[in-house]
Amino acid sequence: MVEQAGLTLKRLQMVLQRRGLCTKREWRVKQVTKSNLSQTLESLKPQISQSDFIAVSLQRTGSVSAPWHRVFPFDTPQTAYSKARFAADKFQLFQFAVCPFSVRPSKVVAYPYNFHLFPRDELNIGMPSYSFSCQTSYLTSMAREGISYLSRVQESAANAAIGNPMPSNNVKTSSSTPSVADTVFMGRIKSRVKHWKNACGDSSARTEDVLSKFMRKLILGSEQYGSRPSINLDVSSEHQVQLVLEVLVEFDDLVALLIPLKGGGTQAVRVILTSSEEDKDLLKRELQDLEEEQRKKVCGFREVIDLISASQKPIVSHNSLNDFAFIHSKFLAPLPPNIDEFMCSLRMVFPYVLDVNHLMKEIGPLKKVTNLSAAASRIKRWFFVPIDMEIPHEALNEDKIHGQNVLRISHLLANLCSILKITPEMIQSDGGHLASALEGYANIFYPHEDQTDGDLRVWTDDTRKVSSEDLVFIWGLSGKMSAGSLKQMLQGSHSVFSGEFDVRMVDRSCAIVVFWQSGLSQAFLESISSNGISGRLRKMVSEGLRAAGYETYEKACKLGFRDADLADSMDKALEEPDHCSEDDSETKPSSGPSQIYWSRDSIINLDEL
């Protein structure tokens, strides 16, 4: 009987494999290193073009080093972004999984790849230092096999540092009358180019001896670009560059290259003489191929990011704020100081980003789930969603299992759409635009989608609303203390605690107190600062208890204080002066109080911290 069941299972697996489908145990992801990057890119381009979505999943060289460094439900959008920005600046990426996929009736067609990365400074342009929290053996493997990369800003700096000539395709003709100086300069350039061209076409020069040819080239400033004659025209400003290019438009057989300065700008315009229109077209193609080859050498893995961006396809992720903070920092440009600038900058590159976390909140049994494996398990237990995963056979031969989260994200999106009655026809993108059925879930980078109007939630059950002005952080607690014991100590210690209030622990060193009556938090803080306290609370203060409002917590996050205990960071934030530059938007205080949703039923389990 057992043997018969085993044979039946084996036949089922063979049938699934023949159909191109696979069970979760058989999911395999194509592993990509620098040795097979070029080959992979050729396969990836059409797969991205033909897909409906692109799922991404990142593996970092480190994570949060303390519980309070994570994003909490009571974090404002800016505070959550400050935490994500700090992690993106401190750590690096060592794996980046990409999966173009399409949702079809009863199946997902997916093309998963897992790229192994390493931030080596191949061009000697100077790279920032990062923290690595991984095994030495794996770090060695990363350094040997990982794909290097540069952000777009770093690529521009690298091109300027290398000094490779660049084709000039942008001639700006001025409508105003040129000045006398410009007219003289353009006339001198035109005369020199004509004289050089005539000398290149002089047949008598071909019979000259070696010394005569050398002297002629020296006087004319003529050089060779491959087999073609060329000449360098020195310039002292970008305005002169445009004047030179205007002059060269009059010559049909010339091609211009800009020679950059090491520190930025242009030092000369190289002019190349072609023999015919066909030769000119051939030279332009050669220059384009050379530019593309150099770009690939410089940007490395970022070519994948550029492919995704160029496709304008919706990107699907899990925990999009953290993921795209890293993506922006490593592949685009340094992160801006506030979340609004971040979102604006990101949408110019990736117009549609879907986070499966926000879709799950539409489904009752999944509302509190934040883990991919837990989501899959909960769906299996509560719903019947027969969606198979179809993966190309070439991805099934991999022994390694790295990067499987990107498949879980793809499969989860299909399951969620099925549960929400969003059919495959409704979710297929149309001409690069996100389907209207999913537009409401796109580009939400707040920890919770209901924070867009300034509202916050203190914990995961959003049953009650409270203003951030009614929250007080307390630290300097003696010994290991629970929220319940702290609440008992506070009851009766001051008149503000005679009414309704709640206490929750943020970490082992710090707690939040919420006052349900407006104004009591301010009265409590004023009493502590003016020593207008007595009894048990006075004793607690003498033993080191300190208190501050929500704005001090925001300040600690914005200024980048990341001590192991929140209490230490709160102390540093209090010591910092409140006056800041008006231009420093990152450290500005928030414009007003936020509304927070509080639940009596939710509490942090300190044993899990």
C-alpha angles and dihedrals in degrees: 000000000000091000090050091051090049091052091048091052091047091051090049091052091049091050091050091049092050089051090052091247128122140190121240091260089059097048109129129181125208108247114218126197131165090276095064100026097106093049091047093051091057090056095041098055098068092038091057091045093052098042129095096215141012118218120203133192127179135206115202133203090239145002139207114318097204134034095244092056088075120091110265128201089246093058116110115232090257093049091049089050091049089056092048091047092052092052092047092052094046103044138044137220120253099171130031117183119200125186123179106199144168130207116229131171107296095349148063119223106210138178106195125192130174114203119203111215139192126180099226120165098232094159096047093234094135122262127210119251120253138191119250120200102181140097117289091234091057092045088055090051091049092052091050102041106017122114115241122223145179132207119243090257091050090048091056090050090047093051090051091048094048093047098213113169113254128208114250113227099154116081113172111200113202118226093204124087110268118245122249091257092051091048092051092047094049091047092052092049092048092050092049094049092049092049091048093049092050091050091050090053095045105117093198090065090067092069095050121114122253095264093050092050090049092051091047092053091046093052095044094041088232122163138170125255100195103305094337127091116247141176133200119227112199119223132186101200143019088253090061089049089059091047091053092049091050089055093048092055087075091064116073096193099053130094121195129215125188116226107207127217117241091240095044134280128064127295100184146355114235113211119202123197118219127198099222145353089269091051090049092053090046091052092050091052090048090051092048091050091048091049091049092048091050092046091053091049091051104041100038111173091009087081086075090053090049091051091052092047094048091052091057087209120154112268118219121203144154113238094009098185094063094038096050094042085062093043092051093046097046103035109022116027142305112302116264118238099252136042096241092059089045093054092045092050093046095050090058088064103028110026096185127039120172122196113200089210090072093048090052091056088066090065119071101219090045099044095102098034116111101163123086095219092046090050092053091048093048092049091050091051099044105030142038106227111158099195118149128202118235114197127178111260094238089066092053096069096069118115095200121079099202117136100029092135089076089062091046089054092049092048092044093054091053091049093048092049090051092050091047090051093245104147125213089251090056096050101044108111117242117218094333094312123120114249113258091238089068102034093097091061097049128107097007107149098162117106087245127022093227091065095080091094094050096269121135137189121221096206137001098280106071097202101130134032124222134172119244086235088068093057124094127187115217126193140154090080118171114242128332107330134180126214090251095053092046091051090052091051092050095048109099093004092105137007092249089066094056089085131058117303139150134215129206131174119238093186136332092287105042140042137191121230118198120199115205093201114072116242098024094099092058092047090051093050092047091051093053094046093048096043088239091145136100143177121026096352092054089054091050091052091049088053091056107276113154132183137195140168129258092268090067090057090049089050092051090053095045094048091052099245105163108170119158090249121049088219091067092050091048090053090053092048091053091051093053115092115252094223113096137167116276088229092057098088092171095065098038114119116252116272094243146331120309126219116242129197113224131195128194090203098061123082137159114251103225091199088068095052 
